[in-house]
Amino acid sequence: MERSAPTTATFGVSVVVPVFEAEAYLDEAVRSILDQPEVVELLLVEDGGRDTSLRICEAWAQRDDRVRVLQHPEGINRGVSATRNLGIRSATAPFVAFLDADDVCLPHRFRTDVAVFAREPDAEGCYHAIGATFQDATGRSLYEQRFDDGLTTMRMPFPPDRLFHALSGGVLDAGHFSLDGLTIRRDALLRMPNLLREDMAMHEDTEFIVRLSYHCKLYPGSLKEPVALRRVHAENRITRNDRLAGTRAALFAHLLRWAREVGAPVDAQRRFALEAEHYDIRMAAGEGLAGKALRLLLAHPRQFKRPDSLHA
C-alpha cells in the first residue's frame, strides 16, 4: 500500500488508554498524553470500575475536545484486552499508540516516530524502550525479582524481517518491548486477523506483540532512551501475579496454536512448544503435584536438557 510520508504537522495519533479503577494516577497519565503535539485523539476506555475514574474521564472530555470517553455496553467490566480492542476499533487517527492508565508519556514521545515513518515508507509500526518509576518498596521488590532493570527494550535494533525471529526466542536475550512503547498505523492494526485475545488473564499484550511482529513491518525507534514510564506499585497485575508458571504456560500454548494456524516457521513453533512444556512442568511442581510434574517430564524428554525443568 502506497502511503505519503508523515511530517510533524501531519502526524496524527490516537492514544488508547484502558481505564479500570485508576483514580490515583489517571490525571497525570492524561496530562502527559495531551502535552504531546502529535496527539489528535485520546480514547479513555473505562472498564466498569467502582471508583471515580469515570467521573475523571468525563471531566477531561469536558475540558479538552481531543478526549473521548468510551465504555462497554451497560458499563460492564470486560477486561483489559476487550477494553483496548474497543479503543483500537474506535480510533480515527492514522496512527495508534497505547498507555496504561497508571503510566506516563515522557516529553517528545512521538518525535522518533515521525522520523522513522518518514524515512521508511513501508513502516507499519515503530517500537521503543520504556522505563520504570517505583511508587513503593513492595512494588520495587516484586519488580526486581522478575526483571533485570528498569528499562524494557530490545537489546538491539532488529529490522522488521528479523523481529519475529527474535521475539519468538530465536535470539538469546533479545529483550522485548511494551505496548506503551509501540506506535502503529491504524490500518495495519485493523488488517490483523485478530486483535488482543480476550480470553487471557495475563500476558495478552506479549502474545499480541509477537503476532504483530509476524504480520506487520515494525521498525526500531528509541531503544536506549525511554518514551514512557511504567509506574510500578504493589497493585500492578504483573507484580501481583502469583501464578506465573501457569500464565506463562497458557501464553506459549496460545502462541503455539496460532503459529500452527498461520504456518509460522517451524523453528518458532518448536520453541513455543518447548516453553509451553517447560511451564506446564513448573506449574505442576509449584502446585505440589510432583507425580504430575514427573509424568510431564517423561512425556517430553527434550526437557531433560533444561536444568530449570529438572530443578522444578
C-alpha positions in Angstrom: 0.0 0.0 0.0 1.4 3.4 -1.0 1.4 6.0 1.8 2.6 9.5 1.9 5.4 10.2 4.4 4.1 11.9 7.6 5.6 15.1 8.8 5.5 16.7 12.3 2.5 18.7 11.1 0.5 15.8 9.7 1.5 13.0 12.1 -1.8 12.4 13.9 -2.0 9.9 16.8 -5.0 8.3 18.6 -3.8 7.2 22.1 -5.8 4.3 23.6 -5.9 4.2 27.4 -7.8 1.3 29.2 -9.1 2.6 32.5 -10.0 0.5 35.4 -10.0 1.9 39.0 -7.1 4.2 38.3 -8.3 7.3 40.0 -5.0 7.9 41.8 -2.9 8.1 38.6 -5.3 9.0 35.8 -4.9 12.8 35.8 -1.1 12.5 35.4 -1.4 10.0 32.6 -3.9 12.1 30.7 -1.9 15.3 31.1 1.2 13.6 29.8 -0.6 12.4 26.7 -2.3 15.7 25.9 1.0 17.5 26.2 2.2 15.7 23.1 1.5 17.9 20.0 1.0 14.9 17.7 -2.0 13.6 19.7 -5.2 14.4 18.0 -7.4 11.9 19.9 -7.3 10.4 23.4 -9.6 7.5 23.9 -10.3 6.8 27.6 -11.9 3.4 27.6 -13.5 2.9 31.1 -13.9 -0.7 32.0 -16.7 -0.7 34.6 -14.7 0.2 37.7 -16.2 1.2 41.0 -14.1 4.2 41.9 -14.2 7.8 40.5 -12.3 7.1 37.3 -15.3 7.5 35.0 -16.0 11.0 36.5 -12.4 11.9 36.0 -12.6 10.8 32.4 -15.7 12.7 31.8 -14.2 15.9 33.3 -11.3 15.6 30.9 -13.7 15.2 28.0 -15.4 18.5 29.0 -12.0 20.2 29.3 -10.4 19.1 26.0 -12.2 18.2 22.8 -9.5 15.7 21.9 -10.7 13.4 24.7 -13.4 10.8 24.0 -14.8 8.6 26.8 -15.9 5.0 25.8 -17.5 2.2 27.8 -18.7 -1.3 27.1 -22.4 -1.8 26.7 -24.2 -1.1 30.0 -20.9 -0.1 31.6 -19.9 -3.7 32.3 -16.4 -4.9 33.1 -14.8 -6.8 30.1 -11.1 -6.9 31.0 -8.1 -5.1 29.6 -8.0 -6.8 26.2 -11.6 -6.2 25.3 -11.1 -2.6 26.5 -8.1 -2.0 24.3 -9.8 -3.6 21.4 -12.8 -1.2 21.8 -10.3 1.7 21.7 -8.5 0.4 18.6 -11.7 -0.1 16.7 -12.9 3.4 17.7 -9.7 5.2 16.9 -9.9 7.7 13.9 -6.3 9.0 13.6 -3.9 7.4 11.1 -1.6 6.2 13.9 -2.4 4.5 17.2 -0.4 4.3 20.4 -1.2 2.9 23.9 -0.7 3.9 27.5 -1.8 2.2 30.7 -3.9 4.5 33.0 -1.2 4.4 35.7 1.7 5.2 33.4 3.0 8.4 31.8 4.3 9.5 28.5 7.6 11.4 28.5 8.1 14.6 26.6 8.6 14.2 22.8 7.0 10.8 23.0 6.4 10.7 19.2 9.4 12.6 17.9 11.3 9.5 16.8 8.2 8.0 15.3 7.8 10.9 12.9 11.4 10.4 11.7 11.1 6.6 11.3 7.8 6.7 9.4 9.2 9.5 7.1 12.4 7.6 6.5 10.8 4.1 6.0 7.9 4.2 3.6 6.9 0.6 4.3 6.9 1.0 8.1 3.7 -0.1 9.7 4.9 0.3 13.3 7.7 1.6 15.5 8.9 0.2 18.8 10.7 2.0 21.6 12.0 1.5 25.1 10.0 2.4 28.2 11.4 3.0 31.7 10.0 2.4 35.2 9.2 4.6 38.1 8.7 3.0 41.5 5.8 4.1 43.8 6.5 1.9 46.8 9.1 -0.5 48.2 6.8 -3.5 47.7 6.3 -2.8 44.0 10.1 -2.3 43.6 10.9 -5.6 45.3 8.4 -7.6 43.3 9.5 -6.0 40.1 13.2 -6.6 40.7 12.5 -10.3 41.4 11.3 -10.7 37.9 13.1 -8.1 35.8 16.8 -7.2 35.3 16.5 -3.5 35.3 14.0 -0.6 34.9 14.3 -0.4 31.1 12.0 -2.5 28.9 13.6 -2.6 25.5 15.0 -4.7 22.7 18.7 -5.3 23.2 19.5 -4.4 19.6 17.6 -2.7 16.7 16.1 -5.7 14.9 14.7 -4.8 11.4 11.2 -6.0 10.5 12.3 -9.2 8.9 14.2 -10.3 12.0 11.9 -9.1 14.8 9.6 -12.1 14.9 12.6 -14.5 15.0 14.0 -12.5 17.9 10.7 -12.2 19.9 9.8 -15.9 19.3 13.0 -16.9 21.1 15.4 -17.3 18.2 17.9 -14.8 19.6 19.3 -15.3 23.1 18.4 -12.4 25.4 16.9 -10.4 22.6 14.8 -8.3 25.0 11.2 -7.2 24.5 9.1 -4.1 24.3 5.8 -3.0 25.8 2.6 -1.7 24.2 3.4 1.6 25.9 6.4 1.8 23.6 4.6 1.0 20.3 3.2 3.3 17.7 1.4 1.6 14.8 -0.6 2.5 11.7 -4.3 2.1 12.4 -4.8 0.4 9.0 -2.2 -2.2 9.9 -3.9 -2.9 13.2 -7.3 -3.4 11.5 -5.8 -5.8 9.0 -4.7 -8.1 11.8 -6.6 -11.4 11.7 -7.4 -10.9 15.4 -6.7 -8.1 17.8 -5.8 -8.8 21.5 -7.0 -12.1 22.8 -9.9 -11.6 25.3 -9.6 -15.0 26.9 -6.2 -14.4 28.5 -5.9 -13.2 32.1 -2.2 -12.3 31.8 0.5 -11.7 29.1 -2.2 -10.8 26.5 0.0 -7.8 25.4 3.1 -10.1 24.9 1.0 -12.5 22.8 -0.3 -9.7 20.7 3.1 -8.1 20.2 4.6 -11.4 19.0 1.7 -11.7 16.4 2.2 -8.1 15.4 5.9 -8.8 14.7 4.9 -11.6 12.3 2.1 -9.8 10.4 3.4 -6.2 10.4 6.6 -4.4 9.5 7.8 -2.9 12.8 10.9 -0.8 12.8 13.2 0.1 15.8 12.9 3.5 17.3 14.4 4.9 20.5 15.8 1.8 22.3 18.1 3.4 24.8 16.1 6.4 25.9 12.5 5.6 27.1 9.5 7.3 25.6 7.2 6.4 28.6 7.4 5.3 32.2 5.7 2.3 33.6 4.5 3.1 37.1 5.4 0.2 39.4 3.4 -0.3 42.5 2.2 -3.2 44.6 -1.2 -3.4 42.8 0.3 -3.9 39.2 -1.1 -7.0 37.6 2.3 -8.3 36.7 3.7 -7.8 40.2 0.7 -9.4 41.8 0.8 -12.5 39.5 1.5 -15.4 41.9 0.7 -18.0 39.2 3.4 -17.0 36.8 4.2 -20.6 35.6 0.5 -21.2 34.8 0.0 -17.9 32.9 3.3 -18.4 31.0 2.2 -21.9 30.0 -1.1 -20.5 28.7 0.8 -17.8 26.8 3.0 -20.3 24.9 0.1 -22.7 24.3 -1.8 -19.9 22.6 1.2 -18.8 20.6 1.8 -22.4 19.5 -1.7 -22.9 18.3 -1.6 -19.6 16.4 1.8 -20.4 14.9 0.5 -23.7 13.6 -2.6 -22.0 12.2 -0.7 -19.4 10.2 2.2 -21.6 9.2 4.8 -19.7 11.1 8.4 -21.0 10.8 8.9 -24.5 12.2 11.7 -23.4 14.5 9.4 -20.8 16.1 6.7 -23.5 16.6 9.3 -25.7 18.2 10.4 -23.0 20.6 6.8 -22.2 21.6 6.2 -25.9 22.3 9.3 -26.2 24.4 8.3 -23.2 26.5 4.7 -24.5 26.9 6.0 -27.9 28.1 8.5 -26.3 30.5 6.0 -24.1 32.2 3.5 -26.9 32.4 6.2 -28.8 34.4 6.9 -25.8 36.6 3.2 -25.3 37.2 2.7 -28.9 38.3 5.7 -28.7 40.6 4.6 -25.4 42.0 1.2 -26.9 42.9 2.9 -29.7 44.8 2.0 -32.2 42.1 5.3 -34.0 41.9 3.9 -37.1 40.2 2.3 -35.0 37.5 5.5 -33.0 37.0 7.5 -36.2 36.6 5.0 -37.6 34.1 5.1 -34.4 32.1 8.9 -34.5 32.2 8.9 -38.1 31.0 6.4 -37.3 28.3 8.6 -34.6 27.0 12.2 -36.0 27.2 13.7 -33.0 25.5 13.0 -31.1 28.7 15.8 -33.2 30.4 18.2 -30.8 28.5 16.8 -27.9 30.5 18.3 -27.5 34.0 15.4 -25.3 35.1 12.8 -28.0 34.1 14.8 -30.7 36.0 15.1 -28.3 39.0 11.3 -27.8 39.0 
